[in-house]
């Protein structure tokens, strides 16, 4: 029988220690009274306990025993500085035992942490662009903003894999976002739940996901009569897909954007827990785009998970404001003739407002003159002309109002002109409405880039060529004669 143990590295009297006991040792061939020497390989990050004869004179450990509830169990109490020499600051190790052979290796999580740090460090040293996995890509506004910010800090990036369900959104991004798509990019037009992840999925340095918020937002929960965000039939469990990608692409940095209410969902609690378990430090903040130079007041949860050793100095407190906000909404408006067909009465909205107020719902229309220094949020369905989103009042006839044009929608969010070129007004509003306050994420990207560049020289240097395995001096050649092979990798 084979036994796998994920054991903690503890300490006893100042010496590193791994303690194991139980019947699972006995069934894997560990016998009480047997002796084992230790052979270490620092490059492979591996220790092997090799059985030696009872009379072996070198340094070794013995299998002891302990009785519990009338049952005698074998005990392995490994105390050795070689644990720290080989596994450094790891907290756990993987112990594989079969037919009395014992091999101790780094836990997969620790191995993946070191792999992503090594990959990141090498790319930074070579001046290569960092690969991004972009989920729920939309029209690429979030990715473009993060890219722009990181470039300001001297860090390049590109979309290695972009996943978007709506083909028109994906086409729009690929057409207008030439800075983030390259020959090596993989564009996937699919529901993220239908994308198969395997060992061939490209590794990426950054994972980005604006997880759909329709189950978490106040309006979404109210409209869909949801008791909790996870109850939404389509979007409720999409965070699971994000976490699946996190495990497969093994990024150094992971980013999430969502409505502020998402911070208090069960989904986010799970995400925090998984981030921590996989070795990330989680930074969270509720940020308003208005504070970063946009006219739209758009408060959103921003989550940045960083791998210790790269970007350790990241802080939302360091965010810069890179855009000067216009003095009022009129400054971003296109010239629209007073007799243009976009000016309408919207009598059904006026009537709804009266009904809502009479029912005590508190819903009121946002009727703006253009003199205001900001406005409320324009959402994905803005083109439908809904009652609570911003409208512009006709300068001469107060009974008329109009929706913002998609070009004006871009400016309200600080999105660079042209990112919605080639799509209809409706689709343009959909892309903008479910995107982000652009300058805010430029600032986030710049802070990520700054923190990464500051800490890149502090990342552990990993060996690049094989070295001879080292053996305890007291064991010497006698152990090599006793070794009969290497325990195969066990899954």
Secondary structure, DSSP 4 states (H G I P E B T S, - for coil): -EEEEEEE-EEETTEEEEEEESHHHHHTT--TT-EEEEEEETTTTEEEEEEE-TT--SS-EE-EEEEETTEEEEEEEEE-THHHHHHTT-SEEEEEEETTEEEEEE-HHHHHHHHHHHHHHHHHHHTPPEEEEEES-TTSHHHHHHHHHHHHTT--EEEEEEEES-HHHHHHHHHH-TTT--TT-EEEES-GGG----TTSPP-SEEEE----TTTSHHHHHHTT-SSGGG-TTTTTHHHHHHHHHHHH--SEEEEEEEGGGGGSHHHHHHHHHHHHTTEEEEEEEEEGGGGT-SB--EEEEEEEEETTSSTT--GGGPPP--PPPSSGGGGPPP--TT-TT-B--HHHHHHHHHHHHTT-----EEE-S--S-B----TTGGG--TTSEEEEPSS-TT-EEPPPHHHHHHHTTPPTTTTTTS-HHHHHHHHHTS--HHHHHHHHHHHHHHHHHHGGGSPPPP-S--PPEE-TTTTHHHHHH----PPP--
